[in-house]
Each structure stands twice: as structure tokens, then as C-alpha cells.
Amino acid sequence: MLANRRLIMIATAVLLPGMAAAAAVARPLVVELFTSQGCSSCPPADALLGELAARKDILPLAFHVNYWDDLGWRDRFELPQAVQRQSWYARRLGRSSVYTPQLVIDGREDLPGGDRAALERVLAGSRSGVPVHITAQGDELAIDLEAVAGLGGGEVLLLSYLPEALTAIGRGENSGRTLKEFNIVRSITTLGSWQGRAASWRVKRSSLPADAACVAVLVQEPEAGFILGAERLRLMP
């Protein structure tokens, strides 16, 4: 009887929240598109990203860069941080320069934005990572990461994005066209680091851009750039 009681006590301790690390869970594949309204090669890649946006197993994000502005059209969604992020990836992926449209898959490899066949190849398979939870609590967002043993640490990023937009282009390579774009990143905020233990952050919703209807949280290995965790939440209809 005493031995059985001890076994029950041990099992209960293991199952108590916070007493043991959670297992890695399935997560969406993160597909990042570096694009510009001033680039004539980008609209097909933008459309492809829109197709991916309908899938729950993929988190597609569009980062609009500003280095096409000198052709006469300033992208209204351009983000200086997008250029910084693309340059950061170029160094980690061993690329001598940046370009559009460029896809970065889960922080691990890049593809030309129009290469549908190559993209479909890397979309196959399941992925696991740190469990990430995002909830809206009044005027705040609660971001909670669970503990996972053996997964290493990562930088925690909060991204806000606009799910869809139409833009009439007046000048540049796409002059006269109306572009439909998807999951347009509007802000990138570093929340802190995750070191394998449970961690939480609270963010005021008022700190996000007014047109950002959705948010995503990425957990990213800071040296190689691999995505370790990802989740999203829609804030507005």
C-alpha cells in the first residue's frame, strides 16, 4: 500500500503544471516573402503568398522592402526593419546580395519567390516546436511560451500584419496596375529571449499599428535563424 501511494505521488508531481517541461508541439511552417510594390516580378509571388494564407499549417508573412523606391514608386507598406531582416538572412544563408521576390522558408533556406515547384517541395512534412500561446485580454495581448527540454533558446518576436490590401500603383515598374497583397507585416518587436523555460510577456494593443488586424509570434534561433516556434491570432474581423 505504501509503495503504491509513493508511485501515485511521483506521477502527480510529474503531471503538475510547471513541474516538468512540455513536449514540442506541431506548429505552422513560416514562409517569409520579401517583396516590393515597385518590382514587376513581385505580383505573382504576392498572389502565391495569398494562396498559402488560406492554409492553417502555414504562416505566410510579406515583408515590403524600400530599395525599389528610386524607380519612382514608394511602397506604402515598406518597412526599414524588413530590409534589415532580409540582410540578416542573406548573411546567414551565404548570399552575396538581397533580391525580390525572395522566399525564406522557416529561416532555413531561401527560394526565388516565383518558384512554385520548389516551394511545394519544402512545404511537405510536419514541424514541431515550442508551444506558443497568444490571447487577447482586454487592451493587452498575453504571449506565453511553455517550457521544452532540449530545444535550445531563441529570440521572441511579435509581428503585426494586415491580412489583405489593394493598392493602385501610379508609377514605377507596376504603373497602372492594382496590386492585391496579403499578410503584410506592419511592425516587428523583439519581446525578449526564450531559454527553454516557461516565459510570458504582456503587450498593449494600442502599441500596434492601427491597420494591423493580426499578430504572430515567432521564436527564432538567434545565430542560424531557424524558426523554433510560431503562432498567430486575428484581432479584428
C-alpha atoms as one frame of an Amber mdcrd trajectory, in Angstrom:
protein
   0.000   0.000   0.000   2.818   2.408   0.940   4.660   1.661  -2.328   1.530
   2.341  -4.384   0.983   5.639  -2.570   4.544   6.699  -3.387   4.034   5.868
  -7.061   0.860   7.980  -7.127   2.690  10.920  -5.511   5.503  10.715  -8.067
   3.098  10.568 -11.017   1.114  13.526  -9.675   4.267  15.629  -9.276   5.322
  14.914 -12.852   1.948  15.978 -14.238   1.605  19.183 -12.239   1.864  22.319
 -14.437   5.317  23.864 -14.345   6.914  20.831 -12.744   8.180  19.334 -15.992
   8.923  20.578 -19.486   6.227  20.138 -22.116   6.888  18.215 -25.293   7.383
  20.080 -28.560   4.120  20.531 -30.467   3.102  20.821 -34.108   3.383  24.368
 -35.454   2.868  26.168 -38.757   5.669  26.439 -41.280   6.822  30.075 -41.519
   7.141  31.378 -45.096   8.571  34.890 -45.393   8.296  36.798 -48.666  10.486
  39.835 -49.282   8.643  41.902 -51.851   8.005  45.413 -53.179   5.241  47.248
 -55.000   7.965  48.727 -57.206   9.155  45.338 -58.518   7.428  43.929 -61.622
   8.434  40.363 -60.705   6.724  40.515 -57.298   2.944  40.390 -58.018   2.951
  36.642 -58.895   4.831  35.922 -55.665   2.338  38.058 -53.733  -0.505  36.037
 -55.257   1.214  32.794 -54.293   1.530  34.055 -50.718  -2.222  34.723 -50.797
  -2.830  31.068 -51.650  -0.685  29.992 -48.709  -2.594  32.336 -46.379  -5.633
  30.067 -46.679  -3.727  27.151 -45.135  -3.660  26.600 -41.371  -0.401  24.660
 -41.471   1.497  27.622 -42.954   2.157  31.101 -41.578   2.990  33.293 -44.608
   4.296  36.823 -43.989   5.100  39.560 -46.516   7.945  41.969 -45.742   7.900
  45.027 -48.014  11.362  46.491 -48.668  12.225  50.058 -49.657  15.141  49.696
 -52.076  12.887  49.919 -55.157  11.818  53.486 -54.325  14.285  55.071 -56.738
  12.246  53.762 -59.697   9.535  56.298 -58.946   7.082  54.498 -56.648   7.254
  54.417 -52.868   5.734  51.242 -51.442   3.174  52.359 -48.849   3.899  49.235
 -46.776   7.691  49.458 -46.853   9.372  48.750 -43.547  13.017  49.557 -42.759
  13.087  46.506 -40.481  12.184  44.359 -43.494  15.422  45.361 -45.219  17.373
  44.690 -42.027  15.778  41.271 -41.675  16.437  40.336 -45.291  20.087  41.415
 -44.996  20.377  39.381 -41.781  19.102  36.315 -43.640  21.484  36.957 -46.555
  24.458  36.753 -44.217  23.215  33.558 -42.573  22.309  31.881 -45.853  25.586
  32.857 -47.516  24.010  35.138 -50.140  26.117  37.959 -51.606  23.122  40.264
 -52.058  19.382  40.640 -51.458  16.682  40.467 -54.106  12.915  40.441 -54.641
  10.841  38.408 -54.672  12.637  36.162 -52.197  11.087  33.458 -50.037  12.732
  32.351 -46.802  11.373  29.052 -45.503  11.393  28.558 -41.735  14.611  30.562
 -41.528  16.496  27.619 -43.061  16.596  28.137 -46.826  15.594  30.633 -49.486
  13.900  30.332 -52.859  13.030  32.711 -55.678   9.523  33.970 -54.970   8.091
  32.604 -58.197   9.473  29.068 -57.884   6.207  27.273 -57.113   7.598  23.773
 -57.680  10.476  24.262 -55.240   8.116  25.800 -52.699   5.708  22.869 -52.877
   8.626  20.523 -52.243   9.609  22.216 -48.975   6.008  22.617 -47.776   5.627
  18.874 -47.283   6.058  17.318 -43.861   5.194  18.286 -40.317   7.084  20.573
 -37.963   7.331  20.776 -34.207   8.483  23.456 -31.836   7.981  25.330 -28.596
   4.273  25.735 -27.697   3.307  29.412 -28.147   0.013  30.859 -26.885  -1.407
  34.290 -27.783  -4.587  35.595 -26.176  -6.320  38.969 -26.205  -7.100  40.105
 -22.661  -8.897  43.443 -22.750  -6.450  46.063 -24.015  -3.495  43.683 -23.750
  -2.053  40.731 -25.594  -0.767  37.876 -23.474   2.085  35.890 -25.011   3.006
  32.694 -23.174   5.672  30.150 -24.110   5.858  26.758 -22.480   8.991  25.018
 -21.288  10.524  22.445 -23.630  13.606  20.448 -22.730  16.344  20.056 -25.314
  15.078  22.576 -27.872  17.627  25.303 -27.128  16.892  29.007 -26.858  15.572
  31.659 -29.176  14.638  35.278 -29.684  10.914  36.040 -29.321   9.442  38.372
 -31.951   5.969  39.912 -32.099   4.850  40.834 -35.608   1.652  42.625 -36.532
   0.234  42.272 -40.023  -2.567  43.307 -42.345  -4.282  40.262 -43.920  -5.139
  41.834 -47.266  -4.872  45.125 -49.165  -5.400  46.622 -52.605  -3.082  49.338
 -53.931  -3.372  51.296 -57.192   0.176  51.840 -58.467   0.806  55.205 -60.110
   4.459  54.993 -61.141   7.391  52.606 -61.433   7.550  49.131 -62.949   3.956
  48.286 -61.940   2.460  51.616 -63.047  -1.236  51.314 -63.907  -1.769  48.058
 -62.032  -3.829  47.450 -58.907  -1.952  45.056 -56.666  -3.571  42.662 -54.203
  -1.251  41.762 -51.356  -1.526  39.512 -48.326  -0.287  39.194 -44.727   1.638
  42.451 -44.918   3.910  42.896 -41.911   3.352  46.303 -40.302   5.630  46.089
 -37.264   8.323  43.883 -35.728   9.012  43.989 -31.991  11.587  41.971 -30.062
   9.966  40.838 -26.798  12.971  39.082 -25.289  14.531  35.651 -25.230  13.267
  32.154 -24.514  15.764  29.829 -22.865  13.822  26.587 -22.721  11.824  27.595
 -19.641   8.267  28.938 -19.487   8.125  32.663 -20.235   5.412  35.330 -20.590
   5.005  38.838 -21.962   2.180  41.392 -21.971   1.814  43.944 -24.776  -0.602
  46.871 -25.058  -2.757  46.545 -28.157  -2.539  50.317 -28.564   1.199  49.928
 -29.285   0.404  48.165 -32.567  -0.279  49.973 -35.868  -3.948  50.856 -36.332
  -4.286  48.750 -39.507  -2.719  45.614 -38.017  -5.613  43.169 -37.764  -3.471
  40.136 -36.895  -0.395  39.305 -34.859   2.130  36.498 -34.981   4.795  35.388
 -32.535   7.988  33.794 -33.804  10.641  32.082 -31.716  13.858  32.172 -33.716
  17.305  30.766 -33.083  19.459  33.933 -32.949  22.574  32.677 -34.754  21.434
  30.333 -37.536  17.981  31.932 -37.836  15.960  28.702 -37.631  12.335  29.079
 -36.539  11.691  27.204 -33.279   8.083  28.196 -32.657   5.256  30.124 -34.296
   1.655  31.104 -33.627  -0.828  33.732 -34.852  -4.002  35.450 -33.699  -6.569
  37.515 -35.557  -7.522  40.633 -33.596 -10.143  42.147 -35.911 -12.777  40.694
 -38.260
